[in-house]
């Protein structure tokens, strides 16, 4: 949303940029603002971390007051976070139209908190901006037929922006060679909070390190670090010469660059499935399902699940893959297209 927010403010500075503060760590959030040269938020809610209910409730309470005070015409939300759900609920309760960027994604797994958020937000939104035809069709299957706009994925704009951004040289900084490493992220609740899944994934990572073929660069999410320490595994990763733990995790610019130069991306993140697909780096998704099936259909992504042997088999398949797919997320300019529809 960085490009969209900047473009919105350029068109009319009276439009409000409201930051929930759900992601409050500098390395997880503020550096993104610096890279995209985002304006200072008109409101910063500083909700911080908490349970799903607590975070959503805090956002609803704060935003309802702002919406009524500022006489908001339309609320633009993105993705499937608790911020997105809280903002959408607050707007819907006071009859303000909602524009959902990245509408229509479905994993069809309601054990994922994000899936519940997606379904609820889509059913409350007036504008539904879908990244792909599959996403548009998902909405139609659920009986949502009005207000669907197939625009492409706004992350395409962000990646294009990063291509032209003059940041640090990640290969020099982390002493890496192109295509000599895997870039790995693990943070999904269904993996970190399930002992069997989590230890199986970590076991696969340690097995890959033992092979001494590729370095394993791990972006360390705070939740993952906490669970690793509880299982006495964090130091094991740090002590392995073939594992590079990035703690704090790399910012968005560094993540995109690290994916670009990686031989392979291994992740349970939805966003990285898209990013690696757009960039042209093969991806293994450490889950049983995905809300980004387009990445599999075009040949960029494999679902490995969490079992060690399946992960190792997926790695052997993926490192031989040619990156000759065409990504399905559209061309640069998605943010402007979305704003044209809302504002005109």
ABEGO torsion letter per residue (X at the ends): XAAAAAAAAAABAABBBBBAGABABAAAAAAAAAAAGBBBBABBAGAEBEBAAAAAAAAAAAAAAAAAAAGBABBBBBEABAAAAAAAAAAAAAGBBBBBBGBGBBAGBAABAAAAAAAAAAAABABBBBABAAAAAAAAAAGBABGBBBAEBAAAAAAAAAAABBBBBAAAAAGBBBGABBBBBBABAAAAABAAAAAAAAAAAAAAAAAGABBBBBBBBAAAAAAAAAAGAAAAAAABAABBBBOBBBBAAAAAAAAAABABBBBABAAAAAAAAAAGBBBBBBBABBABAAAAAAGABBBAEABAAAAAAAAAAAAABBBABBBAAEBBGAAAAAAAAAAX
